Amino acid sequence: MKNLVRKTCFSVLVCFLFIFPTLTHAQNPWNGKVIFQGFWWDYWNSNYPEGWSNYLADLAPRLRDIGIDGVWIPPSVKNAGTNSNGYSPFDQYDLGDKYQKGNLKTRLGNKNELLRMIAVLHANGMDAIQDVVFNHMDNAGSSTGAGGQDPSATGNSDGNLYKNFRYASYATPVTTELSADYLARSGRWPKNWPNFHANSNHNCNSGDICAAFFGPDICYYSGAYGQSSNATYNPVQTTDYMRTQTRNWFVWMKKQTGVDGFRFDAVKHFEPWAMQDFLWNVKYNAGWAGGGANMFSVGEYVGSASDLDTWINDVKTSNGGTEDMTGTFDFSLRQAVKNMVSGGGGYNLANIPGAQQTNRFRTVPFVNNHDTFRPIKDSTGNYTGWDAGNELGGGHIDPFDARLAAAYAITFAVDGSPQVFFEDLFNVGSLGKRYSHLPTSTTNLPVRDDIANIIWCHQKLNFKKGSYKVRWQAADLLIIERGYKSGPENSYAIIGVNDNWNTWQNATIQTDFGANVQLHDYSGANTSDIWTDGSGKATIYVPPCDGSNTRRGYCIWGPAGVTGGFNPSQRSTTQEWEMANDLGDSHASSLQQGGALPASSTALRTVGKIFDETGKTITVNLFPTNTAQNLTVNVYNSSNTIVQTTSGTGNLTLTYTPGSTGLYTVKVKNTSGTNPAQNVFVKVTYTAPKVANTASYPARVAQTTMPEKPRAVTEKPAITIKNYPDPFSASTTVSFYLPSASLTNVQVYNLQGQLVKQVFNKQLAGGQHQVTIQTPDLAPGIYMLKLTTGSESKLHRMLLSR
C-alpha cells in the first residue's frame, strides 16, 4: 500500500509544486537556533598555520548556505603556545596581539584575524559563540617558566608553586625571559597564589569546585586575594579581587570582539553564583555591547538530567536572581542517543522523550563534541581507533555509523538549540585530507548530506516555533510533531525516527495540521506526498537504517511547497578598543597596538585593524577620558595612506566609505604636543564582506625592525615540565627542559605523598627531553610528577582518567 500511495501521488506532487508558491514561515525563536562547533579537539590545517580564524572566515559562506545560525569558536586568549588548543589560559587580555611566551599568535591567529573572522561571520548572518574558560589558569612564568614560581605558594598545599601570573603590556613589553623581567611586567589582571585554591579564606583543595584538575584552580570567594612574595610589579589586591577582575574582563571581551554569545568550559568546577554574576554583567552592564535576555549561553556540565536542572536553577537564583541565565549541553539526552546508536537496533526508542532534561528553555541537544569525540588518527587525519579514556559523556558516536542521521533527527526534533559537531557535518575522517584541505573545497571537505538535510528541514520548517508533541513511542519508532495551532501555518513538521536495521516502520497519528492537508517528506525518504484525513490524521512511513533508502532511519514531513536556500541579511560588526598602558604591547614582534595617549607628545597610537567591504561605511567613535583636550583620529588604507581624519574635543565621530574591500587601520593621537596623558576608548562599526578570501587580505604586521634579541645574561632559565595528553588514560608523554646537564630523577607520587612509580634516575644533558609513562596499575586521580636534579626539584600535576 505504501508503494502504491507513492506512485499515485507523484504526478500530483509535481503539479502542486508548480501551482503553489513557496510558503513563508516564521523564523525559529532565539532559543531554537542551530549552532555549529567550528573545530575539533586538536584542530589544525596546514594551509592556515596558527590561523584557525582565517580558516573559519573562509568556511563561513558554506556554513551560511547550509543554514547555520551560530559558530562556536575555540577559546581565543593566549595560552603557553600555539600547540595548545586554548583550554590552558595564560593571559585573558592577550587575543594574539602581544609578544609573550615566545609567540605573538594564538592557535586562532593574531588579534586582527580573530576580529576579522567574527566580522565575516556577522556578514554571513551568523553569530559568533566564544568558548570561555573560567575555572583555571595555567603556565605561569616566562617562555622558559622563569618567574612563575612563588615560594609562598606552598601554603595552598597542592604542590604547584607556579602561581605568579604577570603579563606583557604596552608599558612593559618583554625584554628578556628572565625572572626579573617577567615579575616586573604590568599587564592588566596580575594573579598571585592567594587567588587560587586553597587559600586562607577558602582552605579547600578537593572536590569539583576546589581540585586543581587542569591547572591552578581559581577561587572566587571574597577573601581570595593577596600579594606575591617575590614579584616587583605587585599591586595591592582587595576583597572580591578575582570575581571583580573576571567580571571586568568578560565585559571587555564582549566589547572588544563583538561576539554574540558564549560557551563555558567545565562549569561544575566553579561556583554557580560566580557564573550568575559574570553573565548578568555581560548581559546588562556592558553598555552598547550588552547581550540582553536572549544572549546565547551554555555551560558544559557532565551529569544527569537532574544535575543539569539543579545547576541551571542554582545559577538562576544566585545573588537574588530570577532569570534563567544559561542553559546546558543536554548530556542526559545525549546518553540516551548514544545508547540508541550503540544498541544496534535493540534500544527502545520510547525512552528518548523522557531522557531530556526538564529545564529546556536554553538547552543545547547534541550528538558529538570535542569532549565526547577523541579519535586516534594516522598522519593524514583518518580514524584508526578511539582514545576512549579521554572521551567524556559516554564516549563518541562514530560519524560513519549508520544511525548517525537518526541521532541528529532526534536532537533536532526535541526542544533547544541543537549543536552540530564539525566531524559530523564534514567528513575529515576518511579522505586523508584533515590537515591539508581548503575549507572552500566541497571535494576535499565534503558535507554529509543527511546532516545538511536535517539542518535545512529544521530551519525551513521552523521546528522550534512550534510546540513539542510526542505522537508515537515504540521500540523501533518515535514520531515527534512540532505543532503550532494559532499561526497561519497551522503546524510545522513531523519527524519520524526508526532504528530498525532493515524494516520500514509506520504509524497513523493525529496531527495539528488539520483536515485534508498535503504533506511532503523533505528528507526525500518518501518520494510521494500524503494528505491528512478529515480528522487531521496521517500515516507516517519511516525508512530503516541499512542504507536501502536515500535516508537512514529518519523522515521529516511538512506542508508541501517549501523550497529555497538561505540568504540571511548581511550584518555589521561593532568592536571597541580600550587604549591604556596596561593593555596592548609595544614590542617590535607584537601588533604594536594599544597604549594610552602619551603626555606632551603627538605620537600616534595604533588602535587596531578592521576588514571592511567596498561601499560599506566605517564609523569610528572616540570617547576620551579627558574631554577638554583636542584629539585626532585617522583611518589608513593598506598602503598606510590616510584616507580620512577628524580632530576636536570631546567625543568624536569619523565616517569613511571605502572604494575597495580590505583591511583599514585606525590610529589616534594628541593634536597638541602640550596635552596630558590619557586613556581613550575607540568604537568602530563596519561591515565585512561575506566572502573573505583571507589569503588576499593577510592581517600581517609590517615589521620595520628585527625582533629584539634577549640580552646576555647569567641567570639560568628554570626547569619546565609538561605532559600530553592531560588528562590521560593509559599513558602520557612528559616533556621537560633542563637548563644544564645533571643527574635527573623522575618519580610519580600520589596525593598522600606515596611514591607510586620510579620512572628513571640517570645523567641527562641540558636541553629538551621527553619520556612516556605507562600507568596501567594506577587508579584514576591526581598524581604529582617530581623531577629532581642536582640543584633543584620541581613538581608537576597530572590527572589520570580512565
Secondary structure by P-SEA (a helix, b strand, c coil): caaaaaaaaaaaaaaaaacccbbbbbcccccbbbbbcccccccccccccccaaaaaaaaaaaaaaacccbbbbcccccccccccccccccccccccccccccccccccccaaaaaaaaaaaaaacbbbbbbbbccccccccccccccccccccccccccccccbbbbbccccccccccaaaaaaccccccccccccccccccccccccccccccccccccccccbbbbcccccccccccaaaaaaaaaaaaaaaaacccccccccccccccaaaaaaaaaaaaccccccccccccbbbbbccccaaaaaaaaaaaaaccccccccccccaaaaaaaaaaaaacccccccccccccccccccbbbbbccccccccccccccccccccccccccccccccccccaaaaaaaaaaacccbbbbbccccccccccccccccccccccccccaaaaaaaaaaaaccccccbbbbbccccccbbbbbbccccccccccbbbbbbccccbbbbbbbbbccccbbbbbcccccccccccccccbbbbbbbbcccccccccccccccccbbbbbbbccbbbbbbbbbbcccccccccccccccccccccccbbbbcbbbbbcccbbbbbbbbbccccbbbbbbbbccccccccccccccbbbbbbbbccbbbbbbbbbccccccccbbbbbbbbbccccccccccccccccccccccccccccccccbbbbbcccccccbbbbbbcccccccccccccccccccccccccccccccbbbbbbbcccccbbbbbbbbbcccbbbbbbbbbcc
